[in-house]
Amino acid sequence: MTDSRLPPPGTVVRRTTARVLPVRPDGKVLLLHGWDPLRPNTPYWFTIGGGVEAGETVTQAASRELREEVGILLPAESLGEPVATNTIEFEWGGCQIVQHQTFFAVGVDGVEVSFANQEELELATISDHGWWHSDELEATGQAAHVTIPGLLRQAVSALELRRAS
């Protein structure tokens, strides 16, 4: 699969992303199931989020990505302070990605997930959503990156601390 929005293979893409970890009261976190367009037979679970666009704050991008990717409407100001940041490197679509990520944790109850606002490339590379405890995800070996189970733990802990204060 090729997409005109993908840079040529071999390109190094440096990007800043905003990512959101919606957490249910039972401590499960919403993740997306998808794959690299060049490796459709190797799916994985990954966090909701995407690139920060020109003129956007990281918080505004997180709110927009949450709406676009899973149909959850939360104003940027309700996301609170980030719970984690990191920089990871990985290959996707034949490109080397260097991605600085800012993570927000949000408590949610009964949300209905919708892929209706996803872009064409997302629709072509995302098949499902699921709610995960960090230990269960870790046991599958299907997290997109080794840091994701720990980020799930951080999100749950951050929300517990917010509720306690």
ABEGO torsion letter per residue (X at the ends): XBBAABBBBGBBBBBBBBBBBBBBAAGBBBBBBBBBAABAABBBBBBBEBBBBBGBBAAAAAAAAAAAAAGBBBBAAAAEBBABBBBBBBBBGGBBBBBBBBBBBBBBBBBBBBAAABBAAAAAABABBBBBBAAAAAAAGABABAAAAAAAAAAAAAAAAAAAX
